[in-house]
Amino acid sequence: MIRHIRLPFTKETLAQIKCGDILYLTGTVYTARDAAHKRMYDAICEYRDSHKDDLFEETLTGKKLLEEGVLPIDIEGAVLYYLGPTPAAPGQVIGSAGPTTSGRMDKYTPTLLDLGLTGMIGKGRRTEEVRASIERDGAIYMGATGGAGALLSKCIKECETVAYEDLGTEAVRKLYVEDFPVTVLIDSEGKVYEYGKE
């Protein structure tokens, strides 16, 4: 099914989306690749370790971590695009914007999902642990077309670096996208899309 979605996702919308659905996303998406994921994950772990005597896990939320300066963005309700764009040419918002292999983020993903991350965009398979986390937290994993970065960049209307500028192309960016095309590869029930079996 083809769906036009305005971000952020609602729980009701996520529950209706099925694997194999083609989505056209409009709204805010954040970029983050492995270096940014590692930095966020390490900061979360350090915060947990330093507050283990007075921290109840259920009180640890994405909003709290943003307020405490642990995370640079509010991960609750966010969509992360596994992207390290090429430099923008004069007059362009962003350079080529194709997806990175998602498996690089698998170590860090369950932690971010537990903090409220609702969607991820990348390419390739995910581990069973990530699939189970997606199901547990009611999120989705979406695929963007690899090798089509120049075309995908045309759907990105605004781009602003918001964190980890020292990481260069792997810095966290806030994007505003319009009708950004993705395919749902794992839905909120944990069902995995199998190519050619829709």
N, C-alpha and C positions, 0 to 999 in steps of 0.2 A: 504494500500500500504506500502511496505517496502522501506525505504529510508536510505541511508548512508549519513550522514551529517558531514561536517567539520565545526567546530565552529571557529569564531562567526557566528551567523545567519546573513544572509543578509535580507533586506526587501522583496526582490523578492522570496527568499526561504521560508520565513515565510508565504507569501501569497499563496504559492503552497501547503503547508502542511495542511492536513485536519484531523479532529478529527477521531480517530481510527487508524490513521497511526502508524506503528511501525518504530521508528527511532533508528539508531545505531550512537551514537554521538562520534566524535573524536575531541579533543581540550581541551581548558581550561574551567573548571567549578569551581565556588567558593562555599564553604559550608557556610551555615548560618542558625541557628535555632532561636527560639524565643528570647533568651537573646541577641544575636547579632543584630537581627532585631530591638529590642526595643532600643538598644544603638544607632544604626544608625538613627532611626526615631526621637529619642529625640534630637540628635545632629542637624538634619535637622530643626526640629521645633525651636530649640534655635537659630540657625543661621537666620532663617526667622524672628523671633521676634526681634532679635538685629539689623537687616538690613531692617526693614519694611518701613522706611522712604525713602530709596534710592534703594530698590530692586524691579525690575520689574520681575514678575513671569516667563515671557518667557526667561529671562536671567539666570535663575537658572537651571543649567544643572549638570549632574553627573560629568562631567569633571571639572567644576568650583568648585564643592564641594570637589572633590579630591584635586585640587590645593590649596584650602583654608584650607585643613586639617580637613574638616568636616567629610568626608567619608574615610575609609581606602582603598577602591578599587574604580576603575572607574566603576560605575554601568551601564553606557551607553553600550549597546550591550552585557551585561553580562548575564550568566545563573547562577542561584542560586540553589544549591541542598540542600534541607532541611535535613541535616545530622549532627549527632553527632557521629562520629565513635568510636568504641572501640579501646583500645590501640593496636598498631601493635605488633605482635609476632616477635621474632628475625628473620631477613631475609625477613620480609614482609614490603611493602610500607605503609600499613594501615590495621587496624583491620576490623571487620565486618562493612559494609557500607550500611545498609538499610535505607530507607526513614523514616522521621518523619511525623506525621499527619500534613497536610498543614494548616488546620484551625487555628492552633496556630499563623500563620503569617498573617492571613487575615486583621487584624487591620492596619498593616504596609504596606501591598503589594501595594495598589493603589498609595501611595506616591512614592514608588520605581519605579513602572511602568511609572509614569509620568516623572521620571528622566531618563528614557531610558532603564530600565531592559527589556530584550527581552524574557527570558525564565525562568521557574521555574520547579523544579523536586521535587515531594513529593508523598504523597498518600492521598486519600480521597477527599471529596467534597470541593468546595469553595463557598463563599457567592455570592449573586447576585451582590453586589458592586464590588467584585473582578472580576467576569465574565465580567461585564460592562467595567471595567478598562482595562482588557485584550483586549476586542474588540476595545475600544477607542484608545489604544496605539499600537495595532497591534502586540501583544506579543502572547506567547503560554504557556499553562500549561501542563506538562507531568507527567505521573505516572511511578514510578519504582516499582518493585514487592516487596511488604512487605514480610518479613520473609526469604528473599533471600540475606541478607547482605553479607554473606561469598562468595557467587557466584559473586555478584556485585563488591566486592572488587578486584576481579581478573582483572577487566577492568580498574582499577585505577593504572596507571604506575608511577606517581609522586605525592607527597603530601608535601606541605610546609605551615606551619602556617604563616599567613601574618598580622593578627590583633587580638586584644582582647585575647591575650594569657592567661590572668587571668581568662577567662571563661572556661578554661580547655577543655573538650570535645566539648564545644559549641563555641570555638574560630573559627575565619574565616580562612579557609584553601584554598589554591589554588591547585586544582587538575588538572593533565593531564590525560584524559581518552581516551581509545581506544575502539571503538565499544561498547559503553555503551548503553544497551538496555532500551528504554522507550516507552510508548504508549501515544499518544497525547490525552489528556482528555478534553482540551478546546483549540480550534484553534483561529487563529487571527481574525476570523469573529464572535467570541463569541459562536460558536456552541459547545454544551456539548456532550461528548461521553456517550452513554447509553449502558452499558454492555448487550451483547446478541442481540443488534439491529443493528449491523454493516452491 
